[in-house]
Structure formats: C-alpha cells, structure tokens
C-alpha cells in the first residue's frame, strides 16, 4: 500500500529508453482518448473515464459513478468487485490516515490502481492501530498498521473522503488539457519533477510527473483546501 501523498516515480535506466517509452505510451493513450471522444450513440458512449467529473447538489465530487465524500468503502468494493488492502498510516508528526488500496484493475477503458482515504475518528484509528495484524516502518517516517479482519468489516461502513486514481499509462500535458481543461492553478511540488494542477471547481487535483505516471486526486469541495495543504506540505519519499 502507498500513503496518500506518495507520488510514484517510475524511473528508467537511461534517458533514451525513457523518452522512447514515453513517446510510445503517449501515442497509445492519445489514440485511445481520441476514440473515446468520437461521436457515438448513447448506448456506446464510454463510461467511467477519469475526466468525467461532475459535482452533486451536496457539493460532492462524482466520478466513476461514485459520490466522493458520501459513498462508503463497501459501495466502492461492490462497484469494482475488488477487495482492498486496508491500513492506518501514522506519521511521526502525529498525522494519520486510514487507506484502502485497490491493486490494478480495469476502470472503464483503462487500467489503474485506486486508494480510498476513509473518514475515521481519532478513537477509531487508535483502536485499529491497537488491533493491527502487521506493523511496518516506511522510509518517510510513517508506520503502516494493517487492519485486522474484524476492523476491516468496520471500515467497510466508513465514508470515502478522498479517492486517488493512479493510471497505468503516462498522460501528456496536451492530453490532460484537452480532457480535463486548463487548471485553475499550477504549483510546483517539493518533489522533483512534479507539478500540481488544481481544479477546485471540480474537486480534482492532478500531480503532473515528468519522470513517471500522473496521479489524480478526487475530493469533495469542502475538503479541497485540506487536500491541497496536505499535498504541498508533503516531503519527498521513497515509499512504495
């Protein structure tokens, strides 16, 4: 499992190989996205695409037919027919998060990994940490506490506060602009090669990565400022 602010950097051994790989994957993505954008009948219109983002009347962000900020983990599991790994991440600073990690699966036209960060009270996190089945130290200074089976059942009923989408293919800048639009704000990260593109009106943030794959963060509008602060305060890490 990965922590929320850990942006994967899939590095290659040589610049030449990387540029060739980037060109091939970008071309394939451009072709696929072009096909997805073609006119088609309503019954043939592709669904569950990462740029199909809307806002509900309650201010939640809706993507993949899920209302982020309202949907429960159980509903996400039922939606994708996949069961995640669950753990509490505790940082030496005192910050903690409860995350459900879904390994690679097909969502719509594309393969991706997902992380659902869950809403949990401090007392519940305390209990989950106490009952953990495995404790691992992370390079970032965090501790990972894997949930017990009994606590996983409790976590299933919790709401998803944030949804992190990690595509298995690189996104070119032009493709992101074409599908998601121009960001309302761009901010360089302290992590080399990463720039955050913020879309507060959509409840969306994209971590643009020149050295690897992009990461998309979906959150309710009310939580957007907190997510932005978390991302910008994150320090470089080698956690995976």
Helices and strands as residue ranges (DSSP letters): H 15-37, G 42-44, E 54-55, E 61-63, E 66-68, H 73-80, E 85-90, E 96-107, E 110-118, H 122-130, E 134-137, E 143-146, H 149-155, E 160-167, H 173-180, E 185-188, E 194-199, E 204-209, E 215-219, G 221-223, H 224-233
